């Protein structure tokens, strides 16, 4: 009985944070599985130097054309290319993000008069949580990008373990963190803005409907709006991150057109504008906005619903 009381006491102390971690992991897994095809198309667009236009001799010309071309050339499985490292990324990121966010919120709620800075508090907590989640999960993102970027007809990597061992053997461990700076510049404020906008829209929804709880419809609508707005704001950094992650990977990009070479974040942004114009910084924005709207809605909704289920259990 004494052991049981000790275990129950420990469980009660850790349950809230553990619930947020479990809900974050479930949210990351489900969202990634459903939205992976949009991510594959987005990455292919981001890495293509040639214009995304029906009037140009480019491999990918539109979302629908890219979708059908990938199906025809590589099969349906190509739309989930890099899915295993992507799942590892999403589960790790979701767990770290929501767990850290919950910890930061609890810490700041102890500060005097913090309620006057409600939305700022969510932005700061989201930015801190996003930074921690990015650093922890970033190697999975690099591996996923390499696997998605390679042609099925010129495969360099045969899976997650092979790609990791090849990078370590042929390049260096720091390659796993290539593009970390633009990712932090993009995703840290992106996560902060996402949480702040989500809180803002959920509060607006509650005022409009005279509700008190964040229900399914509130999460879906607020998550969609938050995802769309924040991703559009920080998009050029997302494009730069993907291009930096494939530096030194020319041999895996045969058949995809001209290879983009750059040295660092500023050079990447400058070379993109020089070769492709300002619009080049927003290449792949449409599938990204579709993906961001969908994933953000699913991310917050699944998270809230799993939390609710855990409370009932």
N, C-alpha and C positions, 0 to 999 in steps of 0.2 A: 504493500500500500504506500509506503514511504517513497519507494522508487517511482511509483506511478504518479504521486503528487509532484515529485521533482520534475518528471517528464512533462506533466500537464502544465506546470508553472513555466517551464522553458518554452513550451509550445505557444502559450498565451503571449509571452513576451516577443516572440519572433514572428508570430502569425501575420500581423499586418504587413510587414515588409516582405515576407515570404509570399504572401498573396499577390502583391504587386509584381514580384519577380516571375511567378508562375503565369499570371495574366499577360505580362509582357512577352514571355516566351511563346505562349499560345497565339497571341496576336501576331507576332513576327512570323511564325510558321504558316498560319493560314493565309495571311496577306501575301506572303512571298509565293506560295504555291499558285494562288489564283492570278497573280499579276506578273509572273515571270515572263510570259511572251511579250508584254509591253516593254519590259526592261531590256530584253534582247534586241528588239527593234530600235529602241532608244539608243543603245550603245552602238549599234551598227551605224546609225545616223551620225552620232557624235564623232565617230572615228573616220567617217568618209570626208575626204578633203574636197572632192568635186561637189558642185551644187546639188541640192536635193530639189530637182526640177524635172518636169516631164519634157521640157524643151532642151535638155542637156544629155549628153551621152554619159550617164552616171549609172552605177549599179543599182542604187536605191533612189527612187523618184517620189514616193509617197508612202504613207502608212499602209494602205491597202496593197499597193504594188510590192512593197517590201515583205509584207506578210505572205503573200502568194508566192513570191520568188523564193523565199526561204523554204516554204513547204515543198515547192517543186524541185529545188536543187538539193536540199539537205534532209527533207522529211520532217514530220511533225515533231520528232524528238528534239530537233534543233531549236525549237521555240522554248525548250527547257534546258538548253545548253548551259552548263555551269550551274545547274540547279542545286547540286549538293553543297558546294561552297557557298552558294547564295543562301541556302537554308541555314548553314552554320553561321553565316553573317547575320541573317535576320533574327535567329533565335538568340544569339549572343548579344546583338545590338538591342533587341527588344527587352531582354532580361535586364541588361545593364542600364538602359535608358529609363524605364519606368521605376526600377528599384532606386536608382540614384535620384530621380526626380522626386519621388516620395520622401526620401531622406532629406533632400534639400528643402522641400516645402515644410517639413516638420521642424527643421532647424530654424527657418526664417519666421515661422509662426510664433516662435518664442520671443522675437524681437518686439519692443514696444512700438505701438502705433503703426504696425506693419499693414494693418487692414486698409490704411489710406493709400497704400501702394500695391493694391491687389493685382492688377495686370502686370505691373513691373516685376512683382515677386515671381509670377509664373514665367515671365521671360527670363529672368536670372536663373531660376531653378532649371528651366528647360535648356538654357545655354550650357550650364554646368553639366547636366545629365548627358546632353548630346556630345560634349567634348570627351567625357569618360567613355561613353559607348563607342565612339569613333575609334579611339586609340586601342581599345581592347579588341574590337572586331575588324580592324583595318586589313590585316594580312589576308583574311578570307575574301575581302573585296578585291584585292589585287589578283588573287588566284582566279576568282570568278570572272573578272574582266579579261584576263588572258585566255581563259577557256571559251568565253563568248566571242572574243575577237578573232580567234583562229578559224581558218577555213576548214570545212569538213574534208575537202580534197587535199589539203596540205597540213594535216594535223601534226603539231609539235608535241602536244601533251596528250596522254592517254587517261587522264583523270586527276583527281586532287592530289594524291600522294606523289604521282609521277611529276606533276607540275611543281610541287614544293621541292622535291629532291633535285629537279633540273635547275630551278632557280638558285638553290643553295650551291649546287655543283658548278654551274656555268656562269653565274652572276655573283650575287652576294646577299646576305640576310637583309641589308638595308633596302633592297629592291621591294621587299614586302611592304615597305612604308613609302614607296614612291607616290607622290601626289598627296601626302598627308597634310601639308600646309594648305593647299586650296580646299581640301576636304574640311579641315577645321574652320577655315574662313567661311566656307559655304554652310556646312551642316551645324556648326555650333550655334550661330545666330538663327539658322533655319529652324532648328529644333526649338530654340527659345521663342521665335515668332510663332511657330506652329502651336505651341502650348498656350501662348498668350492669346492668339486669335481664336483658338478652340475654346478657351475660357470665356472670351468676349462673346462669341457667337452662342455658346450654350446659355450664358446669362441673358442675352437678348431673347433667345427662344423661350426661356422660362418666363420672362416678363411678358412676352407676347401671348403665351398660352396660359399664363397664371399657374404654371407648374412649379414644383419644388425640387424634383429629382431629374437627373439627366437620363432620359429614356432612350429607347432604340432610335426613334426618328430624330431626336435632338442630336445624338451622337453622329448619325449618318450625315445630316445636313451641315452641322457645325464642322465636322471633320473634313467634308468635301471642300467647303469654303476655305478653311484654314490651309489645306494642302495646296489648293490652286493658287492662292495669293502668295504664300511663302515660297513655293518652288519657282514661280515666275520671277520673283525678286532676286534670287540668288543663283539663277540658272547658269550664267557664264562660268562660275567656279566649278560647277558640276562637269561641264564640258572640258575644262582645263584638267580636271582630275583624271578623267578617262584617257585623255591624250597623253598625260604624263605617265600613266600606268603601263602604256604599251611601248615606251621608249626602249630600244634595244630588242624589239620583237618583230623586226622587219620580215624575217623568214616565215613567220606564221600568218602574214597578211597578204600572201600572194593571191591575186584574183580579186582584190578589193579596191584596186585603183592606187593612186599615189599615196606614199607613206608620209605621214606628218612627223617632222623632226623638230624638237625644240629643247631648250636648256633652262628648266625652271619655270615657275609660275608666270612671272612677268613676260618672259620671252615667249611663252606659249600663247598668252593673250595677245601680245604684239604681233606675232607671226600669223595668228588666226585672222586678225583684222587686216593685216597687210595682204594676205593671200586670198581671203574669202570675204572681206568687207565686214562691217559691223554686224550684219545679219549672220555671219559665220559664228558669232558668239552665242547665237540662239538656235543653232542647227540641232534639230531633233526636239525642239520645244513642244510641238503639238503632242507627240506621243508621251512626252514627259508630263505635260499638263493633264492628259487623260489618265496617265498612271498615277500622278500625284493626287489627283482628285479621288480616284478609286482607292488607292492604298491608304491614304490618310483617313478616309471614311471608314474603311475596314479596320484599320489599325486601332483607332479609338473605340469603334463600336465593339469589336471582339474583346478588346481590353476591358471595357466597362461591363460587358455581358459575362465574361469569365469571372471578373471580380464579384459580380452579383451572385453567380453560381457558387463560388467559394464561400461567400458569406452564408448562403443557405445550407451548404454542407457542413 
